[in-house]
Amino acid sequence: MWIGWMEFDVLLGDVHSLKEKRSVIRPLIADLSRRTEAAAAEVGHHDLHRRARIGLSVVASDAAHVRDVLDRVDHQFAEAHPEITILSARQGLHSSED
């Protein structure tokens, strides 16, 4: 079994409250989950209204498939959501044998 993860640190557009942040983040996470085979969630910067950390995870029996999904997410995320700025992106791949 292969587990892949990706984490984006993003800067949100014209957001002035945590309520506005939620209205931006929820559709973003739903779109990521719908477009990919990944589970997505807000995983950091919960108390900052203009920043968010979004994490994704993918589980598959083949490492190449996990890499393909993560690469597709990396390329499509910024293009699909011009209202955000990606400050950094990190990813990892682990085997259940690790």
C-alpha positions as CSV (number, residue, x, y, z in Angstrom):
1,M,0.0,0.0,0.0
2,W,1.3,3.5,-0.9
3,I,0.2,6.7,0.9
4,G,0.9,10.0,-0.8
5,W,0.3,13.4,0.8
6,M,0.5,17.0,-0.3
7,E,0.2,20.2,1.7
8,F,-0.4,23.7,0.3
9,D,0.2,26.9,2.2
10,V,-2.1,29.4,0.5
11,L,-2.8,33.1,0.7
12,L,-6.5,33.9,0.2
13,G,-7.7,37.0,-1.6
14,D,-9.8,39.7,-0.1
15,V,-10.9,37.9,3.1
16,H,-11.5,39.9,6.3
17,S,-12.9,37.4,8.7
18,L,-12.8,33.8,9.6
19,K,-16.4,33.5,8.4
20,E,-15.3,34.7,5.0
21,K,-12.4,32.4,5.1
22,R,-14.7,29.4,5.6
23,S,-16.8,30.5,2.6
24,V,-13.7,30.4,0.4
25,I,-12.0,27.3,1.9
26,R,-15.1,24.9,1.9
27,P,-15.7,25.1,-1.8
28,L,-12.0,24.8,-2.5
29,I,-11.7,21.6,-0.4
30,A,-14.9,20.2,-2.0
31,D,-13.5,20.9,-5.4
32,L,-10.2,19.2,-4.7
33,S,-12.0,16.1,-3.4
34,R,-14.4,16.0,-6.3
35,R,-11.7,16.5,-9.1
36,T,-9.2,14.0,-7.6
37,E,-9.1,10.7,-5.9
38,A,-7.8,12.5,-2.7
39,A,-9.1,13.2,0.7
40,A,-8.7,17.0,1.4
41,A,-9.0,19.1,4.5
42,E,-7.9,22.4,6.1
43,V,-4.9,21.3,8.2
44,G,-3.4,24.5,9.5
45,H,-3.5,28.3,10.0
46,H,-7.0,27.9,11.5
47,D,-6.8,31.2,13.4
48,L,-5.5,33.3,10.5
49,H,-8.2,34.8,8.2
50,R,-6.0,35.3,5.0
51,R,-3.9,32.1,5.2
52,A,-4.8,28.4,5.0
53,R,-2.9,25.2,4.9
54,I,-4.7,22.5,2.9
55,G,-3.7,18.9,3.0
56,L,-4.5,16.0,0.7
57,S,-3.9,12.3,1.0
58,V,-4.1,9.5,-1.5
59,V,-3.9,5.8,-0.9
60,A,-3.4,3.2,-3.6
61,S,-1.7,-0.1,-4.3
62,D,0.7,1.4,-6.9
63,A,3.2,4.2,-6.2
64,A,3.0,5.5,-9.8
65,H,-0.7,6.0,-9.4
66,V,-0.2,8.0,-6.2
67,R,2.5,10.2,-7.9
68,D,0.2,10.8,-10.9
69,V,-2.7,12.0,-8.7
70,L,-0.4,14.3,-6.7
71,D,1.2,15.7,-9.8
72,R,-2.2,16.4,-11.3
73,V,-3.3,18.1,-8.2
74,D,-0.1,20.2,-8.1
75,H,-0.7,21.4,-11.7
76,Q,-4.4,21.9,-11.6
77,F,-4.9,23.5,-8.2
78,A,-3.6,27.0,-9.0
79,E,-5.1,27.0,-12.5
80,A,-8.6,26.1,-11.2
81,H,-8.5,28.7,-8.4
82,P,-7.0,32.0,-9.4
83,E,-8.5,33.7,-6.4
84,I,-5.7,32.2,-4.2
85,T,-1.9,32.4,-4.2
86,I,0.1,29.3,-3.4
87,L,2.9,30.2,-1.1
88,S,4.4,26.7,-0.9
89,A,3.6,23.1,-1.7
90,R,5.2,20.0,-0.2
91,Q,4.5,16.4,-0.9
92,G,5.6,13.0,0.3
93,L,5.2,9.3,-0.6
94,H,5.4,6.4,1.9
95,S,4.9,2.7,1.7
96,S,3.1,0.7,4.4
97,E,6.3,-1.2,4.6
98,D,8.2,1.9,5.8
